[in-house]
Amino acid sequence: MAIMHARFEVSDVVGGDGSSSGGSSPASVSGPSDSDGSSCSSSSAADELFPDARELPSTSASVPALAGVGFHPISPTSLSVLSDIDVHMQRMARLLPAFASPAAAPRAQALGRWLAGFDVGWVGRRVRVWAQALSTMDRVFRLRHREARNPANDAAAAQLAALGELASASAGAMLRLATAVAALGASPSALLAALDVYVPVSEAYPGLARMFSWSTAAADAALAALVDAARRCVRGLPASIRSHYPWRMPQGGEAHPCVGFWMGYFRCMLRNRVSLYLVLAGGDGDETATTPALAPGGEGGLVADLISRLEAVLEEKSGELAFPGLRQVFMLNNTHAIVRRAVRSDLAMFLPPGWARAREERMEGYVKSYLDASWAPVVSRLAAAATKPAAVSVLRRRRDPLAAFNSALENACSAQRCWKVPSPVLRRVLRRTVSEHVVPAYRRCLEEVETPAAARTVEELERQLSELFEG
């Protein structure tokens, strides 16, 4: 009997079907998420899975500890406070005397108060807010420097000297977080931290160095260390995809929560694509350790490579699902979730041409394999029932010729009612395909075989099949 082929189009796979693609909410176990479960706004799962990035080496006692790096929510209130230039200009005017010569107050205490105004004590747990604080400091120092130069006199020179001392102490304190991030072990969350820190440091420190005639050696060393650390993290991502997630298999065949986590992680990684370009631009002396380019080329770039590795792990783990057809439904759900998250986000810009279509064809293959594994044995019972031997005994005529089919059908339906296909699009495709495969064969069998009066009707069979995949 011919197998009915399901056809998938990008518009079907990513259409507004309201599916959750496995319900992978990052607030629970799946990492970063937005409406598609794939933004960079939450860190509860990442901190749980990657605890090594939560603790940084403590700083000196005069500077609040920068203790913990992750990707955390940023409140509008925090950003507005950090961005209030006038407030910070007023605080600077009050604290500058401590950095004059001779100092009017202990510098360490004044520096602590200055940094506290940027909430540096907790900024270390939110690298993006730390970056906002550094950017605001840079703007405040530039504005104050411009004001202090006019008029040019001894008082202005003293003001500039004090401003330079405060700027130097602030820059040194803030740079400690960059150094601490670079010292973290290779992990997915350490990569995000390194990428978040790189651009603010590379933008702020050279300008401040020119303004106050500093050496850039410390900032250059920190930037080089961040690049090296980020490259190590990128090279470690394939191993993280395989091992840094609790691979408990969903028994209903729904998409694994890791899909929402990792697809969201890849989007977070691209949040700082400028940093990522620089990280991937060259090697670090290890000729055997290479990383794919960010932009797609040939077989695809870094994003396509990482998604392929995620798909390979899912395919491998799907072997743990022993019930006939469940493995194929699991892979169908996961592939749908991956494609949907990719083509509806900026990940699509970093995937090679034909990437989505190749996965649509793969999903068509999963549907065909699902029919072969799950429903071909059921339909084969109908062919056996329709076979009429030359001589049929009275006992054989009295026996229900559909008994074997009915038993196989009930076993398949009772199991597959509990399987989960969250996407309405996929659910309709699967139900229609099963119905087109089973119902015509059943109808022909009813026409060819003498069956009991109580045998189910074609309409009853269609209704029974329409209840599959309700979860």
Buried (B, 14 or more C-beta within 10 A) or exposed (E): EEBBEBEBEBEBBBBEBEBBBBBBBBEBBBBBBBEBBBBBBBBBBBBEBBEEBBEBEBBEEBBBBBBBBBBBEBEEEBBEBBBBEEBBBEBBEEBBEBBBEEEEBEBBEBBBBBBEBBBBBBBBBBBBBBBBBBBBBBBBBBBBBEEBEEEEEEEBEBBBBBBBBBBBBBBEBBBBBBBBBBEBEBBBBBBBBBBBBBBBBBEBBBEBBEBBEBEEEBBBBBBEBBBBBBBBBBBBBBEBBBEBBEEEBBBBBBBBBBBBBBBBBBBBBBBBBEBBEBBBEEEBEEEEEEBBBBBBEEEBBBBBBBBEBBBEBBBEBBEEBEBBBBBBBBBBBBBBBBBBBBBBBEBBEBBBEEBBEEBBEBBBBBBBBBBBBBBBBBBBBBEEBBEEEEEEEEEEEEEBBBEBBBEBBEEBBEBBEEBBBBBEBBBBBBBBBBBBBBBBBBBBBBEBBEBEEEBBEEEEBBEBBBEBBEE
